[in-house]
Every structure is written in structure tokens, then in C-alpha cells.
């Protein structure tokens, strides 16, 4: 549970950086994402999930 909370906190920290430091770029990026094809978004989401799981698996072995 401790690892999960650490990862969750770090993810929220990273997610908050772009809108805080570059709000104009963030607005442009979200506008472009909303126009993207749903199939592409699903593929990108799946790839992100796999990469995240691999990182967590690797980190768990190191902790």
C-alpha cells in the first residue's frame, strides 16, 4: 500500500507540472488530444499502462 501511495503521489505531482508551468501549452495540447482518433488514444493509453506496469514491477524488485 505504501508503494501504491508513493506512486500515486508522484503521478499527481508530474501531472500537475505542465498546467502549472506552461498553461498555454497545456491548453493547446488538450485541444489537440480532444481531436485525436479514439483508436489512437486507446493504443497510447494501453502502451502507457504497460510501461507503467513494467516500471512498477522493476521498482518493486529494487525496493
PANUBA-663030 format. One line per field, with one value per atom (N, C-alpha, C, O): y, z, x; residue in one letter; residue number from 1; atom name. Coordinates in steps of 0.02 Angstrom, whole numbers, plus 32768, in hexadecimal, padded with zeros to 4 digits. Layout:
BEGIN
north = (Y, ...)
up = (Z, ...)
east = (X, ...)
type = (a, ...)
seq = (NUM, ...)
atom = (CA, ...)
***
This chain:
BEGIN
north = (7FC4, 8000, 803F, 8071, 803B, 8074, 8085, 80BF, 8051, 805C, 807B, 80A8, 8062, 807C, 80C7, 80EE, 80DA, 8120, 814C, 8185, 8131, 8156, 8161, 8198, 812D, 8132, 8162, 818B, 815C, 8189, 81D2, 81FD, 81DF, 8223, 823D, 8277, 8214, 8229, 8237, 8266, 820D, 8216, 8258, 827D, 8266, 82A5, 82E0, 8313, 82DA, 830F, 831C, 8356, 82E8, 82F0, 830C, 8338, 82F2, 830A, 8354, 8376, 836C, 83B2, 83E2, 841F, 83CA, 83F6, 841C, 8458, 83FA, 841A, 8452, 8489, 8448, 8480, 84B8, 84F2, 84A9, 84DC, 8507, 8544, 84E6, 850A, 8525, 855A, 8502, 8518, 8511, 84E4, 853C, 8533, 853C, 851A, 8568, 8571, 8532, 851C, 8516, 84D9, 849F, 8476, 849D, 846A, 846F, 843C, 84AC, 84B6, 84A0, 8481, 84B1, 849E, 8451, 8434, 8433, 83EA, 83C7, 8398, 83DD, 83BD, 83C7, 839C, 8401, 840C, 83DC, 83C1, 83D1, 83A3, 835B, 8335, 8349, 8305, 82F8, 82C1, 832B, 8321, 8316, 82FB, 8329, 8320, 82DE, 82CB, 82BC, 827F, 8245, 8245, 8216, 81DB, 81B1, 81A9, 8196, 816E, 812F, 811A, 8112, 80D7, 80E7, 80C0, 811F, 8134, 8140, 812C, 8161, 816E, 812D, 8128, 80FC, 80BC, 8099, 807D, 809B, 807C, 809F, 807E, 80E1, 8107, 80F8, 80F0, 80F4, 80E3, 809D, 8093, 806E, 8029, 8026, 8005, 8048, 8049, 8069, 8051, 809F, 80C0, 8091, 808F, 806B, 803B, 8006, 7FF6, 7FEA, 7FB6, 7FD2, 7FB1, 800D, 802B, 8038, 802A, 8052, 805D, 801E, 801D, 7FE9, 7FA9, 7F8D, 7F72, 7F94, 7F7D, 7FA4, 7F87, 7FE5, 800E, 7FFB, 7FF4, 7FF1, 7FDD, 7F98, 7F8E, 7F6A, 7F28, 7F2C, 7F0C, 7F54, 7F5D, 7F7F, 7F6A, 7FB3, 7FD8, 7FAC, 7FB2, 7F83, 7F58, 7F28, 7F1A, 7F10, 7EE5, 7F09, 7EEB, 7F4A, 7F73, 7F8D, 7F9E, 7F8F, 7FAC, 7F7C, 7F8D)
up = (8000, 8000, 8000, 7FE1, 8024, 8027, 7FE1, 7FCD, 7FBC, 7F78, 7F4C, 7F25, 7F52, 7F2A, 7F38, 7F09, 7F77, 7F89, 7F70, 7F5C, 7F73, 7F59, 7F0E, 7EF5, 7EEB, 7EA2, 7E91, 7E63, 7EB4, 7EA8, 7EB4, 7E8B, 7EEB, 7EF9, 7EC5, 7EB0, 7EAF, 7E7C, 7E3A, 7E17, 7E28, 7DEA, 7DEC, 7DBB, 7E23, 7E29, 7E26, 7E07, 7E45, 7E41, 7DF9, 7DE4, 7DD4, 7D8E, 7D63, 7D3A, 7D6D, 7D46, 7D52, 7D25, 7D8D, 7D9C, 7D83, 7D80, 7D6F, 7D5A, 7D19, 7D15, 7CE7, 7CA7, 7CAC, 7C93, 7CCA, 7CCD, 7CFB, 7CF1, 7D2C, 7D58, 7D36, 7D3A, 7D15, 7CF8, 7CB2, 7CA0, 7C8A, 7C46, 7C36, 7C10, 7C53, 7C48, 7C00, 7BEA, 7BDA, 7B93, 7B6B, 7B42, 7B75, 7B52, 7B66, 7B3C, 7BA6, 7BBF, 7B9E, 7B8A, 7B97, 7B76, 7B2C, 7B13, 7B0B, 7AC5, 7ABF, 7A92, 7AEB, 7AEA, 7AF6, 7AD2, 7B27, 7B34, 7AFB, 7AEE, 7ADA, 7AA0, 7A67, 7A46, 7A5C, 7A27, 7A39, 7A0D, 7A77, 7A8D, 7A83, 7A6F, 7A91, 7A8A, 7A42, 7A35, 7A13, 79CC, 79B0, 7978, 79D8, 79C0, 79BB, 79DC, 7990, 7986, 79C6, 79E6, 79D8, 7A15, 7A14, 7A47, 79D9, 79D3, 79E7, 7A0A, 79D0, 79E0, 7A2B, 7A4A, 7A48, 7A90, 7AB9, 7AEB, 7AA2, 7AC5, 7AC1, 7AF3, 7A87, 7A7F, 7AAC, 7ACD, 7AAC, 7AD7, 7B20, 7B47, 7B34, 7B79, 7B8C, 7BC2, 7B5F, 7B6C, 7B73, 7BA0, 7B46, 7B4A, 7B8C, 7BAC, 7BA1, 7BE0, 7C1B, 7C4A, 7C1A, 7C4F, 7C53, 7C89, 7C1A, 7C19, 7C32, 7C5A, 7C1C, 7C32, 7C7E, 7CA1, 7C95, 7CDD, 7D06, 7D3A, 7CEF, 7D12, 7D12, 7D45, 7CDB, 7CD9, 7D09, 7D2A, 7D0C, 7D3A, 7D83, 7DAB, 7D93, 7DD6, 7DE8, 7E1F, 7DB8, 7DC4, 7DD1, 7DFF, 7DA9, 7DB2, 7DF5, 7E18, 7E06, 7E44, 7E81, 7EB3, 7E7D, 7EB6, 7EC6, 7F00, 7E93, 7E9E, 7EBC, 7EDC, 7EB1, 7ECB, 7F12, 7F35, 7F27, 7F69, 7FA1, 7FDB)
east = (8029, 8000, 802B, 801B, 8064, 8091, 80AC, 80AE, 80BF, 80D8, 80A2, 80B0, 8065, 802E, 8024, 801B, 8024, 801A, 8055, 804B, 8091, 80CB, 80C5, 80D1, 80B1, 80AA, 8071, 8078, 803A, 8001, 8014, 8004, 8036, 804C, 807C, 8076, 80AB, 80DA, 80B7, 80C8, 8087, 8062, 803B, 803B, 801A, 7FF5, 8025, 8015, 805F, 8092, 80A7, 80A9, 80B6, 80CC, 8093, 809E, 8056, 801D, 800F, 7FF7, 801D, 8010, 8045, 8038, 807E, 80B5, 80A5, 80B0, 808B, 807F, 804C, 805A, 8011, 7FE3, 7FFC, 7FE9, 8026, 803F, 8075, 8073, 80A5, 80DE, 80CF, 80E9, 80A7, 8099, 804F, 803B, 8024, 7FDC, 7FC6, 7F97, 7FE7, 7FD3, 7FE2, 7FB9, 801C, 802E, 7FFF, 7FEC, 7FEE, 7FC0, 7F7C, 7F5F, 7F62, 7F21, 7F25, 7EF7, 7F5C, 7F64, 7F68, 7F49, 7F8D, 7F96, 7F53, 7F43, 7F2D, 7EEC, 7EBB, 7E91, 7EBF, 7E93, 7EA5, 7E78, 7EE6, 7EFB, 7EE8, 7ED3, 7EEF, 7EDD, 7E93, 7E7F, 7E6A, 7E21, 7E0C, 7DD6, 7E36, 7E28, 7E44, 7E34, 7E6C, 7E8C, 7E5A, 7E26, 7E6A, 7E41, 7E40, 7E74, 7E06, 7E00, 7E2C, 7E46, 7E35, 7E5E, 7EA7, 7EC7, 7EC0, 7F04, 7F0B, 7F3C, 7ED8, 7EDA, 7EDA, 7EFC, 7EB3, 7EB1, 7EF5, 7F0D, 7F14, 7F56, 7F89, 7FB1, 7F89, 7FB7, 7FAB, 7FDA, 7F6C, 7F5B, 7F73, 7F8E, 7F6A, 7F81, 7FCC, 7FE6, 7FEF, 8039, 804F, 807E, 802E, 8040, 8034, 805C, 7FFE, 7FF0, 8026, 803F, 8039, 806D, 80AF, 80D0, 80C2, 8101, 80FE, 812E, 80C7, 80BF, 80C4, 80E5, 80A4, 80A7, 80EF, 8105, 8112, 8157, 8183, 81AE, 8179, 81A0, 8191, 81BF, 8151, 813E, 815C, 8174, 8159, 8175, 81C0, 81DA, 81E2, 822B, 823A, 8268, 8213, 821F, 8210, 8233, 81DE, 81CD, 8207, 8214, 8228, 8261, 829D, 82C7, 829F, 82D6, 82C9, 82F8, 828A, 827B, 8285, 827A)
type = (x, x, x, x, x, x, x, x, x, x, x, x, x, x, x, x, x, x, x, x, x, x, x, x, x, x, x, x, x, x, x, x, x, x, x, x, x, x, x, x, x, x, x, x, x, x, x, x, x, x, x, x, x, x, x, x, x, x, x, x, x, x, x, x, x, x, x, x, x, x, x, x, x, x, x, x, x, x, x, x, x, x, x, x, x, x, x, x, x, x, x, x, x, x, x, x, x, x, x, x, x, x, x, x, x, x, x, x, x, x, x, x, x, x, x, x, x, x, x, x, x, x, x, x, x, x, x, x, x, x, x, x, x, x, x, x, x, x, x, x, x, x, x, x, x, x, x, x, x, x, x, x, x, x, x, x, x, x, x, x, x, x, x, x, x, x, x, x, x, x, x, x, x, x, x, x, x, x, x, x, x, x, x, x, x, x, x, x, x, x, x, x, x, x, x, x, x, x, x, x, x, x, x, x, x, x, x, x, x, x, x, x, x, x, x, x, x, x, x, x, x, x, x, x, x, x, x, x, x, x, x, x, x, x, x, x, x, x, x, x, x, x, x, x, x, x, x, x, x, x, x, x)
seq = (1, 1, 1, 1, 2, 2, 2, 2, 3, 3, 3, 3, 4, 4, 4, 4, 5, 5, 5, 5, 6, 6, 6, 6, 7, 7, 7, 7, 8, 8, 8, 8, 9, 9, 9, 9, 10, 10, 10, 10, 11, 11, 11, 11, 12, 12, 12, 12, 13, 13, 13, 13, 14, 14, 14, 14, 15, 15, 15, 15, 16, 16, 16, 16, 17, 17, 17, 17, 18, 18, 18, 18, 19, 19, 19, 19, 20, 20, 20, 20, 21, 21, 21, 21, 22, 22, 22, 22, 23, 23, 23, 23, 24, 24, 24, 24, 25, 25, 25, 25, 26, 26, 26, 26, 27, 27, 27, 27, 28, 28, 28, 28, 29, 29, 29, 29, 30, 30, 30, 30, 31, 31, 31, 31, 32, 32, 32, 32, 33, 33, 33, 33, 34, 34, 34, 34, 35, 35, 35, 35, 36, 36, 36, 36, 37, 37, 37, 37, 38, 38, 38, 38, 39, 39, 39, 39, 40, 40, 40, 40, 41, 41, 41, 41, 42, 42, 42, 42, 43, 43, 43, 43, 44, 44, 44, 44, 45, 45, 45, 45, 46, 46, 46, 46, 47, 47, 47, 47, 48, 48, 48, 48, 49, 49, 49, 49, 50, 50, 50, 50, 51, 51, 51, 51, 52, 52, 52, 52, 53, 53, 53, 53, 54, 54, 54, 54, 55, 55, 55, 55, 56, 56, 56, 56, 57, 57, 57, 57, 58, 58, 58, 58, 59, 59, 59, 59, 60, 60, 60, 60, 61, 61, 61, 61, 62, 62, 62, 62, 63, 63, 63, 63)
atom = (N, CA, C, O, N, CA, C, O, N, CA, C, O, N, CA, C, O, N, CA, C, O, N, CA, C, O, N, CA, C, O, N, CA, C, O, N, CA, C, O, N, CA, C, O, N, CA, C, O, N, CA, C, O, N, CA, C, O, N, CA, C, O, N, CA, C, O, N, CA, C, O, N, CA, C, O, N, CA, C, O, N, CA, C, O, N, CA, C, O, N, CA, C, O, N, CA, C, O, N, CA, C, O, N, CA, C, O, N, CA, C, O, N, CA, C, O, N, CA, C, O, N, CA, C, O, N, CA, C, O, N, CA, C, O, N, CA, C, O, N, CA, C, O, N, CA, C, O, N, CA, C, O, N, CA, C, O, N, CA, C, O, N, CA, C, O, N, CA, C, O, N, CA, C, O, N, CA, C, O, N, CA, C, O, N, CA, C, O, N, CA, C, O, N, CA, C, O, N, CA, C, O, N, CA, C, O, N, CA, C, O, N, CA, C, O, N, CA, C, O, N, CA, C, O, N, CA, C, O, N, CA, C, O, N, CA, C, O, N, CA, C, O, N, CA, C, O, N, CA, C, O, N, CA, C, O, N, CA, C, O, N, CA, C, O, N, CA, C, O, N, CA, C, O, N, CA, C, O, N, CA, C, O)
***
